[in-house]
Amino acid sequence: MTTALPIGPARATTAVHRLPTEVKIVAATTFVFAVVATPREAMWAFALHFAVVAVICVLAGIRCAWLAPRMSIEAPFVVLAVLLPFAEAGERVGVLGVSLSVPGLYAAWGILVKGTLGVLVSLVLAATTPAQDLPAGLARLRVPPLITTVAVLMLRYLELLAAEANRMHRARISRGDDPRTLHRIGATARGIGGLFVRAYERGERVHLAMISRGFTGAVPIFGPPAAAVAWAVGLLPAVAAGAVCAAAWVTA
């Protein structure tokens, strides 16, 4: 018996949470594309993008305390951005006695601001959309059935695999193993391999069971499609981001 994967704050009843899943997926994807297309020199445009995301967070009741620790996923991009002003060629400028590349500074700014906005939008989508609703939303968007099926099975069995890995870890500890020591890395690697084999065998059994029950490879869609009003309201942030992006290019 498994429970749904917790993928965000506790379920709320805000208007953002109630929007159909497919609307939120399209809105988030379009918003990210608009952010990426915005010229990096238009700093005012990114301020407006952040303002739109902030308004959505307020409406959805998403707290900074929930967002902040999950923003660490962009740490590798931050490291790359910090190095660019030192490594890039071109015009140089002195900052606190340090010679930095102007193109490198712009490149670092673009990576930081666009990456941060992209992560924020993804987190907002995750916080307002239950994980089990994502496959149905993808299916309504006519995403290939193979992709939605893989997503369904991943969400269904990710927790099982995590529980299996935790049981294997406890079994090793109860037998006197210390995974913190370097000479135990071989045992850790063998444990990972064993978990992979178990997952593969479980997948084969599940596949055979699904085929024997008449599974055709497509995820069933429950519920009506999104209404026109939901599309009009849900796409407002994406439209705003597109307008900001277009204005940035016009005034560039």
Residue frames as qw, qx, qy, qz and C-alpha x, y, z in Angstrom:
[[0.000, 0.890, 0.456, 0.000, 0.00, 0.00, 0.00],
 [0.457, 0.032, 0.033, 0.888, 1.55, 3.28, -1.06],
 [0.028, 0.822, 0.365, -0.437, 0.61, 6.90, -0.70],
 [0.487, 0.823, 0.141, 0.254, 0.80, 9.72, -3.21],
 [0.630, 0.054, -0.125, 0.765, 4.14, 11.44, -3.46],
 [0.145, -0.878, -0.261, 0.374, 4.16, 14.78, -1.64],
 [0.584, 0.341, 0.266, 0.687, 5.24, 17.26, -4.26],
 [0.071, 0.522, 0.033, 0.849, 4.54, 20.59, -2.65],
 [0.210, -0.160, 0.501, -0.824, 2.74, 22.35, 0.17],
 [0.274, 0.300, 0.861, -0.305, -0.41, 20.89, 1.59],
 [0.125, 0.465, 0.698, 0.530, -3.28, 20.91, -0.86],
 [0.062, 0.327, 0.270, -0.903, -4.99, 24.26, -0.90],
 [0.336, 0.630, 0.700, 0.002, -8.18, 25.51, -2.44],
 [0.014, -0.614, 0.113, 0.781, -6.87, 28.63, -4.15],
 [0.660, 0.657, 0.057, -0.359, -7.81, 29.53, -7.69],
 [0.232, 0.665, -0.686, -0.186, -4.31, 28.58, -8.86],
 [0.306, -0.177, 0.927, -0.124, -4.66, 25.08, -7.39],
 [0.611, 0.398, 0.583, -0.360, -8.09, 24.62, -8.97],
 [0.427, 0.640, -0.369, -0.522, -6.90, 25.40, -12.49],
 [0.976, 0.196, 0.058, -0.075, -6.85, 22.34, -14.80],
 [0.715, -0.424, 0.382, 0.403, -3.49, 20.64, -14.95],
 [0.645, 0.381, 0.414, 0.517, -3.09, 21.01, -18.71],
 [0.095, 0.953, 0.137, 0.252, -3.63, 24.77, -18.44],
 [0.478, -0.829, 0.257, 0.132, -0.90, 25.10, -15.82],
 [0.769, -0.105, 0.441, 0.450, 1.52, 23.00, -17.87],
 [0.486, 0.638, 0.339, 0.491, 1.02, 25.13, -20.99],
 [0.123, -0.978, -0.031, -0.163, 1.19, 28.37, -18.99],
 [0.631, -0.660, 0.312, 0.263, 4.42, 27.36, -17.23],
 [0.729, 0.109, 0.445, 0.508, 6.08, 26.19, -20.44],
 [0.330, 0.791, 0.283, 0.430, 5.10, 29.34, -22.34],
 [0.319, -0.946, 0.057, -0.004, 6.25, 31.55, -19.47],
 [0.702, -0.445, 0.378, 0.407, 9.68, 29.89, -19.40],
 [0.615, 0.387, 0.424, 0.541, 10.07, 30.27, -23.18],
 [0.085, 0.937, 0.171, 0.293, 9.20, 33.97, -22.88],
 [0.513, -0.817, 0.203, 0.169, 11.79, 34.40, -20.13],
 [0.737, -0.139, 0.439, 0.495, 14.48, 32.66, -22.17],
 [0.472, 0.594, 0.404, 0.511, 13.65, 34.81, -25.21],
 [0.148, -0.981, -0.116, 0.041, 13.91, 38.06, -23.23],
 [0.552, 0.614, -0.290, 0.484, 17.17, 39.94, -24.02],
 [0.694, -0.354, -0.426, 0.460, 19.49, 39.81, -21.04],
 [0.274, 0.172, -0.099, 0.941, 20.26, 43.52, -21.27],
 [0.378, -0.514, -0.257, -0.726, 16.63, 44.43, -20.47],
 [0.217, 0.018, -0.808, 0.547, 16.90, 44.15, -16.69],
 [0.410, 0.016, 0.257, -0.875, 13.57, 45.89, -16.14],
 [0.714, 0.045, -0.477, -0.510, 11.87, 43.10, -18.07],
 [0.546, -0.005, -0.810, 0.215, 13.18, 40.46, -15.68],
 [0.081, -0.008, 0.553, -0.829, 11.96, 42.54, -12.75],
 [0.628, 0.047, -0.064, -0.774, 8.48, 42.35, -14.26],
 [0.693, 0.066, -0.698, -0.166, 8.84, 38.60, -14.79],
 [0.286, 0.006, -0.783, 0.552, 9.74, 38.20, -11.11],
 [0.331, 0.005, 0.300, -0.895, 6.76, 40.36, -10.17],
 [0.722, 0.021, -0.387, -0.573, 4.40, 38.08, -12.10],
 [0.621, 0.011, -0.770, 0.146, 5.81, 34.98, -10.37],
 [0.074, 0.038, -0.624, 0.777, 5.57, 36.72, -6.99],
 [0.536, -0.026, 0.037, -0.843, 1.90, 37.53, -7.57],
 [0.766, 0.003, -0.566, -0.304, 1.19, 33.90, -8.46],
 [0.445, 0.044, -0.773, 0.450, 2.98, 32.73, -5.31],
 [0.195, -0.036, 0.435, -0.878, 0.88, 35.08, -3.19],
 [0.683, 0.009, -0.187, -0.706, -2.35, 33.94, -4.83],
 [0.793, 0.037, -0.599, -0.104, -1.38, 30.28, -4.38],
 [0.676, -0.687, 0.149, -0.220, -0.18, 30.72, -0.80],
 [0.890, 0.164, -0.218, 0.364, 3.34, 29.46, -1.55],
 [0.442, -0.883, 0.092, 0.125, 5.79, 30.56, 1.12],
 [0.327, 0.798, -0.497, 0.097, 9.41, 31.53, 0.65],
 [0.484, -0.493, 0.696, -0.198, 10.32, 28.99, 3.34],
 [0.861, 0.184, 0.470, -0.064, 9.13, 26.24, 0.99],
 [0.662, 0.747, -0.037, 0.051, 10.75, 27.69, -2.12],
 [0.053, -0.882, 0.467, -0.024, 14.17, 28.66, -0.73],
 [0.573, -0.408, 0.707, 0.076, 15.64, 25.20, 0.04],
 [0.769, 0.354, 0.526, 0.079, 14.45, 23.81, -3.28],
 [0.380, 0.913, -0.116, -0.095, 16.15, 26.60, -5.20],
 [0.437, -0.639, 0.594, 0.219, 19.49, 24.92, -4.43],
 [0.821, 0.276, 0.479, 0.142, 18.98, 22.79, -7.54],
 [0.509, 0.841, 0.032, 0.179, 20.41, 25.65, -9.60],
 [0.533, -0.752, 0.274, 0.274, 23.69, 25.71, -7.67],
 [0.708, 0.002, 0.458, 0.538, 25.76, 24.33, -10.62],
 [0.358, 0.744, 0.341, 0.450, 24.53, 27.16, -12.83],
 [0.278, -0.960, 0.017, 0.014, 25.46, 29.69, -10.16],
 [0.678, -0.453, 0.374, 0.441, 29.01, 28.33, -10.10],
 [0.583, 0.356, 0.468, 0.560, 29.23, 28.61, -13.89],
 [0.099, 0.921, 0.255, 0.279, 27.88, 32.15, -13.80],
 [0.467, -0.846, 0.135, 0.220, 30.45, 33.21, -11.18],
 [0.673, -0.243, 0.450, 0.534, 33.31, 31.96, -13.36],
 [0.538, 0.652, 0.424, 0.324, 32.19, 33.57, -16.62],
 [0.042, 0.999, -0.019, 0.007, 33.24, 37.18, -15.83],
 [0.454, -0.687, 0.500, 0.266, 36.79, 35.95, -15.21],
 [0.636, -0.023, 0.697, 0.331, 37.03, 33.57, -18.18],
 [0.521, 0.747, 0.405, 0.076, 35.32, 35.51, -20.97],
 [0.473, -0.002, 0.217, 0.854, 37.29, 37.67, -23.38],
 [0.090, 0.770, 0.451, 0.443, 36.37, 41.09, -24.70],
 [0.031, -0.718, 0.116, -0.685, 35.99, 44.48, -23.06],
 [0.555, -0.216, -0.652, 0.469, 37.12, 44.60, -19.43],
 [0.271, -0.771, -0.051, -0.575, 35.87, 46.64, -16.50],
 [0.303, 0.217, -0.711, 0.597, 37.33, 47.06, -13.02],
 [0.636, -0.584, -0.271, -0.426, 35.13, 46.07, -10.06],
 [0.695, -0.698, 0.166, -0.055, 36.70, 46.51, -6.60],
 [0.179, -0.727, 0.633, 0.198, 40.11, 46.25, -8.18],
 [0.590, 0.006, 0.796, 0.138, 39.29, 43.07, -10.10],
 [0.239, 0.345, -0.501, -0.757, 39.28, 43.05, -13.90],
 [0.539, 0.280, 0.762, -0.224, 36.08, 41.46, -15.20],
 [0.128, 0.110, 0.707, 0.687, 34.80, 40.83, -18.70],
 [0.403, 0.184, 0.113, -0.889, 31.77, 42.88, -19.69],
 [0.651, 0.072, -0.562, -0.505, 30.39, 40.13, -22.00],
 [0.415, -0.026, -0.875, 0.248, 31.05, 37.67, -19.18],
 [0.129, 0.124, 0.547, -0.818, 29.08, 39.78, -16.73],
 [0.584, 0.152, -0.143, -0.785, 26.13, 39.94, -19.09],
 [0.617, 0.082, -0.752, -0.215, 26.36, 36.19, -19.70],
 [0.220, -0.052, -0.831, 0.508, 26.49, 35.50, -15.96],
 [0.337, 0.145, 0.312, -0.876, 23.51, 37.77, -15.36],
 [0.639, 0.133, -0.413, -0.635, 21.53, 36.03, -18.11],
 [0.522, 0.017, -0.852, 0.040, 22.24, 32.56, -16.72],
 [0.075, -0.088, -0.721, 0.684, 21.40, 33.56, -13.16],
 [0.401, 0.178, 0.215, -0.873, 18.20, 35.45, -13.82],
 [0.668, 0.147, -0.460, -0.566, 16.78, 33.08, -16.45],
 [0.467, 0.038, -0.873, 0.133, 17.76, 29.99, -14.52],
 [0.053, 0.092, 0.666, -0.738, 16.25, 31.34, -11.31],
 [0.544, 0.173, 0.014, -0.821, 12.99, 32.24, -13.03],
 [0.635, 0.135, -0.676, -0.350, 12.83, 28.83, -14.70],
 [0.315, -0.033, -0.876, 0.363, 13.32, 27.03, -11.40],
 [0.232, 0.126, 0.460, -0.848, 10.75, 29.25, -9.68],
 [0.632, 0.147, -0.253, -0.718, 8.12, 28.56, -12.34],
 [0.583, 0.071, -0.804, -0.089, 8.78, 24.81, -12.09],
 [0.148, -0.065, -0.790, 0.592, 8.45, 24.93, -8.31],
 [0.421, 0.131, 0.203, -0.874, 5.20, 26.88, -8.54],
 [0.684, 0.112, -0.513, -0.506, 3.82, 24.26, -10.92],
 [0.485, 0.025, -0.852, 0.197, 4.93, 21.47, -8.58],
 [0.016, 0.053, 0.633, -0.772, 3.48, 23.21, -5.54],
 [0.495, 0.207, 0.166, -0.827, 0.05, 23.75, -7.08],
 [0.753, 0.239, -0.419, -0.448, -0.34, 20.51, -9.02],
 [0.795, -0.314, 0.495, -0.155, -0.59, 17.04, -7.40],
 [0.126, -0.446, 0.806, 0.369, 1.87, 14.64, -8.96],
 [0.405, 0.217, 0.888, 0.029, -0.83, 12.13, -9.84],
 [0.430, 0.760, 0.341, -0.348, -2.64, 14.76, -11.95],
 [0.032, -0.662, 0.478, 0.577, 0.32, 15.46, -14.26],
 [0.267, -0.018, 0.883, 0.387, -0.06, 12.36, -16.51],
 [0.292, 0.659, 0.690, -0.066, -3.74, 13.10, -17.16],
 [0.103, 0.870, 0.007, -0.482, -2.87, 16.69, -18.01],
 [0.140, -0.466, 0.686, 0.541, -0.18, 15.54, -20.44],
 [0.315, 0.264, 0.889, 0.201, -2.63, 13.11, -22.01],
 [0.264, 0.810, 0.459, -0.251, -5.17, 15.89, -22.59],
 [0.050, 0.817, -0.292, -0.496, -2.43, 17.85, -24.33],
 [0.882, 0.457, -0.051, -0.101, -2.00, 14.94, -26.77],
 [0.130, -0.697, 0.704, 0.025, 1.46, 14.06, -25.48],
 [0.603, 0.230, -0.735, -0.211, 2.52, 10.64, -26.90],
 [0.849, -0.417, -0.122, -0.302, 1.06, 7.82, -24.76],
 [0.827, 0.076, -0.396, 0.391, 4.50, 6.29, -24.18],
 [0.207, 0.411, -0.355, 0.814, 5.69, 9.43, -22.37],
 [0.546, -0.458, 0.102, -0.694, 2.60, 9.66, -20.16],
 [0.937, -0.189, -0.282, -0.083, 2.83, 5.96, -19.34],
 [0.647, 0.196, -0.434, 0.596, 6.46, 6.32, -18.28],
 [0.091, -0.453, 0.272, -0.844, 5.50, 9.32, -16.13],
 [0.770, -0.393, -0.092, -0.494, 2.67, 7.39, -14.46],
 [0.925, -0.097, -0.328, 0.167, 4.87, 4.41, -13.65],
 [0.438, 0.349, -0.395, 0.728, 7.69, 6.64, -12.43],
 [0.325, -0.471, 0.213, -0.792, 5.39, 8.48, -10.02],
 [0.876, -0.290, -0.170, -0.345, 3.83, 5.20, -8.90],
 [0.947, -0.102, -0.210, 0.219, 7.02, 3.30, -8.19],
 [0.302, 0.656, -0.360, 0.590, 9.49, 6.00, -7.22],
 [0.509, -0.595, 0.351, -0.514, 8.38, 5.76, -3.60],
 [0.990, -0.117, 0.036, -0.074, 8.62, 1.96, -3.72],
 [0.761, 0.404, -0.262, 0.436, 12.19, 2.13, -4.97],
 [0.019, -0.678, 0.380, -0.629, 13.07, 4.67, -2.29],
 [0.767, -0.451, 0.251, -0.381, 11.60, 2.39, 0.38],
 [0.982, 0.107, -0.084, 0.130, 13.52, -0.59, -1.04],
 [0.500, 0.561, -0.349, 0.560, 16.79, 1.37, -0.96],
 [0.343, -0.642, 0.355, -0.587, 16.08, 2.40, 2.63],
 [0.939, -0.259, 0.119, -0.190, 15.48, -1.23, 3.64],
 [0.865, 0.306, -0.200, 0.344, 18.74, -2.31, 2.00],
 [0.168, 0.670, -0.371, 0.621, 20.57, 0.49, 3.81],
 [0.618, -0.546, 0.308, -0.474, 19.14, -0.54, 7.19],
 [0.999, -0.035, -0.023, 0.003, 20.02, -4.18, 6.52],
 [0.662, 0.470, -0.316, 0.491, 23.64, -3.23, 5.83],
 [0.128, -0.656, 0.381, -0.639, 23.85, -1.09, 8.96],
 [0.825, -0.396, 0.179, -0.361, 22.33, -3.86, 11.13],
 [0.976, 0.081, -0.060, 0.195, 25.08, -6.19, 9.89],
 [0.632, -0.571, 0.100, 0.515, 27.85, -3.85, 11.02],
 [0.557, 0.427, 0.299, 0.647, 28.47, -1.98, 7.78],
 [0.176, -0.725, -0.144, 0.650, 29.55, 1.64, 7.90],
 [0.576, 0.654, 0.385, 0.304, 28.74, 3.35, 4.56],
 [0.039, -0.992, 0.068, 0.095, 30.63, 6.49, 5.61],
 [0.538, -0.544, 0.521, 0.379, 34.03, 4.85, 5.28],
 [0.363, 0.641, -0.444, -0.510, 35.78, 4.99, 1.93],
 [0.009, -0.271, 0.948, 0.169, 36.66, 1.27, 1.79],
 [0.418, 0.331, 0.790, -0.303, 32.92, 0.42, 1.79],
 [0.365, 0.497, -0.200, -0.762, 32.36, 2.06, -1.58],
 [0.200, 0.139, -0.901, -0.358, 32.43, -1.37, -3.24],
 [0.045, 0.348, 0.898, -0.265, 29.56, -2.59, -1.08],
 [0.265, 0.569, 0.247, -0.738, 27.63, 0.57, -1.85],
 [0.307, 0.393, -0.560, -0.662, 28.13, 0.05, -5.59],
 [0.136, -0.066, -0.979, -0.134, 26.96, -3.56, -5.32],
 [0.152, 0.458, 0.699, -0.528, 23.90, -2.38, -3.41],
 [0.337, 0.533, -0.089, -0.771, 23.04, 0.07, -6.17],
 [0.274, 0.233, -0.808, -0.467, 23.45, -2.70, -8.74],
 [0.016, -0.232, -0.958, 0.165, 21.22, -5.00, -6.73],
 [0.258, 0.535, 0.425, -0.683, 18.56, -2.31, -6.50],
 [0.335, 0.439, -0.429, -0.714, 18.72, -1.82, -10.27],
 [0.198, 0.034, -0.950, -0.238, 18.23, -5.55, -10.87],
 [0.081, 0.391, 0.821, -0.408, 15.29, -5.66, -8.47],
 [0.303, 0.548, 0.122, -0.770, 13.71, -2.63, -10.12],
 [0.302, 0.318, -0.671, -0.598, 14.15, -4.19, -13.57],
 [0.129, -0.133, -0.982, -0.025, 12.60, -7.47, -12.47],
 [0.165, 0.488, 0.616, -0.596, 9.72, -5.65, -10.78],
 [0.313, 0.482, -0.192, -0.795, 9.14, -3.67, -13.95],
 [0.261, 0.115, -0.859, -0.424, 8.90, -6.85, -16.02],
 [0.038, -0.320, -0.917, 0.235, 6.39, -8.36, -13.61],
 [0.210, 0.545, 0.339, -0.738, 4.30, -5.21, -13.59],
 [0.288, 0.372, -0.487, -0.735, 4.38, -5.03, -17.40],
 [0.210, -0.064, -0.948, -0.230, 3.17, -8.62, -17.74],
 [0.035, 0.445, 0.770, -0.456, 0.43, -8.01, -15.19],
 [0.251, 0.526, 0.063, -0.810, -0.75, -4.90, -17.02],
 [0.288, 0.234, -0.702, -0.608, -0.77, -6.67, -20.39],
 [0.134, -0.200, -0.971, 0.010, -2.77, -9.58, -18.94],
 [0.081, 0.570, 0.610, -0.545, -5.37, -7.07, -17.72],
 [0.414, 0.715, 0.520, 0.218, -5.81, -5.51, -21.16],
 [0.195, -0.781, 0.056, 0.591, -3.52, -2.49, -20.89],
 [0.672, 0.659, 0.278, 0.195, -3.14, -0.85, -24.30],
 [0.610, 0.065, 0.020, 0.789, -0.28, 1.55, -23.50],
 [0.018, -0.554, -0.154, -0.818, -2.41, 4.68, -23.14],
 [0.081, -0.137, -0.648, 0.744, -3.25, 6.40, -19.87],
 [0.053, -0.664, -0.721, -0.191, -7.02, 6.70, -19.37],
 [0.047, 0.240, -0.064, 0.967, -8.29, 10.27, -19.17],
 [0.204, -0.594, -0.753, 0.194, -10.82, 11.08, -16.48],
 [0.075, -0.682, -0.284, 0.670, -12.82, 14.25, -16.21],
 [0.481, 0.823, 0.298, 0.057, -13.83, 16.87, -18.78],
 [0.594, 0.286, 0.032, 0.752, -11.29, 19.00, -20.65],
 [0.228, -0.375, -0.263, 0.859, -10.48, 22.49, -19.48],
 [0.247, 0.829, 0.497, -0.070, -13.10, 25.12, -20.22],
 [0.438, 0.649, 0.126, 0.609, -12.38, 28.22, -22.27],
 [0.309, -0.908, 0.032, -0.282, -12.61, 30.40, -19.15],
 [0.810, -0.503, 0.194, 0.232, -9.95, 28.32, -17.41],
 [0.728, 0.257, 0.215, 0.598, -7.64, 28.65, -20.42],
 [0.155, 0.828, 0.111, 0.528, -8.21, 32.42, -20.57],
 [0.491, -0.846, 0.125, -0.167, -7.48, 32.92, -16.87],
 [0.878, -0.334, 0.217, 0.265, -4.65, 30.40, -16.60],
 [0.711, 0.329, 0.203, 0.588, -2.71, 31.78, -19.54],
 [0.029, -0.989, -0.084, -0.117, -2.72, 35.37, -18.29],
 [0.524, -0.720, 0.331, 0.314, 0.78, 35.09, -16.71],
 [0.669, 0.055, 0.537, 0.511, 2.15, 33.58, -19.92],
 [0.331, 0.798, 0.361, 0.351, 0.57, 36.34, -22.00],
 [0.248, -0.964, 0.067, 0.066, 2.03, 38.94, -19.64],
 [0.636, -0.454, 0.451, 0.432, 5.48, 37.37, -19.95],
 [0.589, 0.381, 0.522, 0.486, 5.17, 37.34, -23.74],
 [0.127, 0.945, 0.220, 0.204, 4.17, 40.99, -23.78],
 [0.432, -0.838, 0.241, 0.230, 7.12, 41.92, -21.56],
 [0.688, -0.135, 0.524, 0.483, 9.47, 39.96, -23.81],
 [0.459, 0.642, 0.444, 0.425, 8.13, 41.68, -26.94],
 [0.080, -0.993, -0.058, -0.067, 8.42, 45.12, -25.32],
 [0.597, -0.625, 0.343, 0.368, 11.99, 44.35, -24.30],
 [0.629, 0.139, 0.526, 0.556, 12.95, 43.56, -27.87],
 [0.256, 0.844, 0.357, 0.308, 11.18, 46.66, -29.21],
 [0.217, -0.972, 0.076, -0.044, 12.96, 48.96, -26.78],
 [0.818, -0.308, 0.229, 0.429, 16.34, 47.20, -27.02]]
